[in-house]
Amino acid sequence: MDPADSAAETVSAGRSSGARLPPGDFGVVLAALRARRGWSVREFARRANVSEGQICNLESGLRNPTPAVAAACDAAFGAGGKLVERAGAGRRGARSEGVVEAGPVVAGYERVLWELKDIGRSTGPRFVIASMKSVTRVLTDAGPHAVGEQRAEIWLLASRFAEYTGWMAQEAGNPAEALRWTNLAVRWGAHGGDESVAAYALVRKAFIAQHRGDTGAAIGFADQAAGHPAANPVIRAHAARRVAQGHARRGDAGACREALERFTSHAAEAVGDRTPHWGPRIENGNPRLIEASCMLSLRRFESAAELFAAERRRRPDVPADSNSRARFAVREATALAGVGRLDDACQIVEATLPVIKRIDSATVRAELGRFVEQARTGRASPGQLALLEASSALATG
């Protein structure tokens, strides 16, 4: 079986053919089902024996399905006729100059966004980017034809899709594309009347700068985000986290500690906040794991290892997604290598390598590269050297 097929089957495990279809018209449902399986447009077109152009036109609403195409799509997903029924129940007007009824579009694609985020967290960027771009085209086509509050809702949803597409582009190792989508998110958020995305975009730019090794720019962008007039407590918490990690990489423990305290304060203030949130859920930003990561950057390996281990024992199920689990596992292994516990470090990495291969995240591979660099400073056995070589090869892609 092709590796992509294998990962896609993992995504769809537990979802039977008799499961209820997601809400929305045929195009919305098609995009959601494809996202669940982790299929690219090309892969789905192959399985349904229709053209890639047809799939794009159906998902974007440019065309309604013929009975034959609806049946082919139904068969590809094993939907048991439910997708055929959906095709006949609600046919979307293809690219009309009239007013768009935004309610069903927003409700349907909000659920698709949550689906795609779940998939992105567990399987990495390559299975969701095509779907994100496809849905974005639908929303930006519909935006100019909606009116009043509904127009704003469509543009805000397009902005959320663009922001996450930028994040996935970064995870795929394309920072230039990540910046392009982040800038689009700002523009479309402004169309929807929300300037807070402009503040959060500065956090995203800080993260991108951090991963290219420009610590000064990372701190600068994060400070701008915290001081932005539209920044809410969630954005200020994200910004403080980036500042803390930036100062840790500079070796400034005092400034790092002050930023960590700001992060904790803003995160507590954000609990229960009902304003729209950009970026990861702040409650997932575990303060102890963030502190441990800062200790690692400060090369305080013993403190970092103790914090990582204590938090793993206290809450073994947090963070819950594969991407975050892999990232913090590799960081713990790096800390253990730093205190000479190479056996323990290699055991963690060996157990995590299959996940790292599956999610194919540029940011996690960067963490793996830092582990290899630290581990090579110690004396390794032949078996450990082999693991380090395998890890190095994976880290460099």
N, C-alpha and C positions, 0 to 999 in steps of 0.2 A: 504493500500500500504506500502511496505517495505520502511523505511527511505532512504535507498540508492537509491531505485527506484525513490522516490520523488525528491531527490536532483538531480538525473540524468535528470529527466524530466525538472527540472528548467534550467539545463545547456543547454538542447536542445531546450528550448522554442524559438519560432521565426524562427527555422530552418525547413522549410517545406521539405516534401519528394521530392519535385521537385527542390530543391536547387542544384546548380552545385557542382559536386564532386571536392574535392581538387586535385591538380596535383600529378602525380606519378603513379607507377605501382600498381597492385592490393594490394600487401602487404602494401605499403605506405598508400594508400587510406583507407584500412581496419583499420590501426592503428589510422589514423586521425579521422575517423568516430567514432571509439570506444572512443577516447579521448573526442570528442564533447559530447557524451552522458554520459560520466563519468562512463562507464561500465568497470568493471574488466574483465580479461580474462574469469574467471569462469562465470560471469553474461552473457557475450556475448555468450559463448559456450552454456549456458542453453537456451538462447533465439533462437539461430540458430539451436539447436539440433545437434551440432557437438562436438567433444571432445576438451578439453582445449589444448591438444598437437597439434591438427590440427591448431588451431588458432595461437599458437606460431610459428609453422612451416611456416604458410602462411605469417605472419607479418615479420618473419626474413628472408624470401626468401628461406628457405630450401625446400619448396614444392610449386608447382603451384596448383591452385584450379581445381578440377574437375568441370564439368558443374553443377552437383548436389550441390556441396558445395558452388559454386559461387551463385547459385540460393537461397540457404538457407541463406547465408549472406545478399544477396540483400533484401530478405523478412524481415529479422530481422531488418534491417535499414529502410525499407520502401523506398528503392532507386528507385523503379519503373523500374527496368531492367537496370539501368545505371551501377550498379556494375557488372552485368553479362557481359555487353558490355566491361567494362574495363578489365575483366578477359580474354576475348578473344583478346583484342587489343594489350596487351603487356605482354608476358610471360617471367618472369625472369629466367635466368639459375640458377638452384639450386646448390649452393655451388660448384662452379667451381674453378679449380686451375689456370684458365686463368686470364688475366687482366680484372679488373672491370672498366667499364665506370662510372666514379664517378659523372658526371654532373647531371643526373636525380636523383641519390640517394641524393646528397647534396641539390638540389633545393627542392625536395619533403619533406625531413625531416626537413629542415629549417622552412618550413611552419607548419609542425607538431609541432615543438618546440614552435612556437608562439601560436598555438592552446592550447597546454598543459599549457603554462604559463598563458594564459588568464583563463583557467579552474582552475588552482591552486590558482590564486589570488582570484577567486570568490567563490570557493567551498572547498578549502582546499586540503591537500596532498593526502588523501586516494583514490581520483579518478584518480590520475595521475601517481603515483609511478610505478604501474605495466606497464603502457604504456612506461614510460621513460626507464625502464630496458629493455623492449622488443626492443625498437628502438636502444638502446645502443649496444645490442648484434648484431643487423644488421650491425651497423657501424664498430664495432671492428672486425667483421668477414670480412667485405669488405676492411678495411684499408690495410692489408698486400698484397692484390691483386691489389691495384691501384698503379700507378706510377707517379713520378714527382709532379707537383703542385696539381694534383687531389688527390694523396695520402695524402698530407698535409691538403687539404680541408676536407677530411673525418675525419682525426684524430682531427682536430680542432673542427669539429662539434660534434664528440664524446666527446670531452672535455667539450663543452658547455652543452651537455646533462648530463654529469656526475656532473658538478658543480650544475646544477639545481636539479638533483636527491638528491645531498647532502643537499641542502636547504630544499627540501621537507621532507627528512628524519629527519632533525632537527625540522621542523614544526610538524612532526608526533611524536615527543618526543623521538627520538633515536639518541643522539649525537654521539655515537660510529659509527653508520652507516653513519652519516653525515660526520665524519672525513674520513672514508674509501673512500667515493665517492669523497670527496674533493681531497684526495691524488691521486686518479685515474685521476681526471681532470688535475692535474699537470703533471702526467706522459704522458697522451695522448696529452696535449698541447705541451709538449716538442717534441713528435713525429711529431707534425705539425709545429714545428719551432717557437712557440710562448711561450716565457718565462714569459709574463705578467700574465698568469694564476697563476704562482707560487707566484707572488706578491699579487694577489687578494685572493689566498688561505689563506694567512696570515690574511687578513681581516675577512674571514669566520671563521678562528680559533679564532680570537678575539671575534667575536659574540658568538660563542659556549662557550668560557670561561666566557663571561659576563653573559650568562644565567645559568651557573652552579654556579655563585657567586664568581668566581675567578677574581676579578677586576685587580689585579696586572698582571696576565697573559694576560688579555684582552688588557691592555695598552701596554704591552710588544710586543704582536703580531702585534698590530696596528702600533706601532712605527717601527717595522721591515718592515712592508708593505710599509710605507711611504718612508723608506730609501732604498727599494729594487731597484737595477739598472734598472729593467724593469717596474717600476711603472710609469703609465701615470697620467695625472691630475685627471681622474675619480677615479682611485685607491687611489690616495693621498687624495681626498675628502672623500671617504668612510672611509679611515683610520683615518682622522681627526675627523670624526663624532664619531667613536668608542672611540677615545682618550677622546673627550669631555665628552661623557657619562660615561666613566670610572672615570675620575676625579670628575665628579658630584657625583657619588656614593660614592667616598671617602670623599666628602665634601670640595674639593679644588676648590673654586669658581674662583680663579685667573687663575689656569691652565686650567680649563674648558673654560673660556672666550677666552683664547689664542687659544685653539683648535677650538672653534667655528669660530673664525676669519680666521683660516687657512682653515676650511671647506668652508666658503663663498668664499675665494680667489681661491681655487682650483676648486670649482664648476663653478665659473665664467670663469676660464681659460678653462674648459672642454666644454663649450658651443660651438657647431659647430665642435668639434673634431671628425674627421672621423676614428680614430683608433678603432679597435674592443673593445667593452666594456664588462666587466664582471660584474655580479651582477645587482641590480636594476638600472633603469635609473636614472642618477644623477639629472635630472630635477624634478624627483618626490620627491627628498629629500628636502622638504620644509624647508628652514632655520628657519622660525618662529616656526614651529612645533617641530623641533629638539631643538631649544632653550627652548621652553616650557617644553619639556621632561627633559632637563637638570635642569631647575628650579625645576621641580617636584622631581628629585633625590636629589637636594640640600635642599629639604624640604622648599623651598620658595613658599608655596602653593598659596598665593595670586597672585604673579607675574605669576606663571604657569597658574592659572585659567584665568587670564586676557588675556594672550597670546593665549591660546587655544580658548577662546570665540571670541576674535577679529579675529583670522584667520578663524574660522568657519563662522563668519558673512561675512567676506571679500570674501572668496572663498568656498562656501558651497559644491562645487562639487569636491574639492581636499582634500586629495587623493581620487581617483575614485574607487579603488577596495575594496571589502568587508573586506579583511584582514586588510589593513591599516586603513580603516574607523573604524573598531571595535577596533583596538589597540589604536588609538588616542582618541576615544570616552571614553574608559575605563580610559585612563590617565587623561582626563579632569575631569571625575567623581571622580577620586582619589584626584585631586587638590581641587575640590569643597568640598569633605569630609574633607579635611585638614583645610579648613577655616570655617567649621561648617555648610555648606550649604548641609546638608544630603538629604533634600527633592529633590533638583535639581540633586544631584549626583545619587540618586536612580532612578529618572525618566530616566536619560541617560542610566544607566545600564539595567533597565527593557526593554527599547526599543532595546537595543543591544544584549540581551541574545539570541534571536532566531538566530541571525547571528553567534554568538560565537558557538552555538550548531551545526550549519550547517557546518562551516568551520573546526571545531575541530582542532584548531591550538594550539600546545603546548606553543608557545611564547605568544599568546593572552590569553591563560588560566593563564599563569604566571602573566600577567598584572592584570587579574581579581582577582587573589589571593592577590596581593598587594592592590587592592582596598578594598577588604574585611578586610584585616588587618588594614588599615587606618580607614575605616568606623566604625569598632568596638570600636574605641577609643572614639566615641561620643555617645550621648543618642539617641537610635533608638526607633521608635514606633513599635508596634506588626507587622504591615504590612512591615515595613522596616526590622525588624529582620527576617521575613520569606524570604524576597528577599535576604538578606545576607546569609542565610542558603542555599538557592538554588544556589546562586553564588559560595559559598564555595564548595558545592558538585561538581559543574561543573568545578571549577578551579582545583580540585584534580583528575578529570577524573573519 
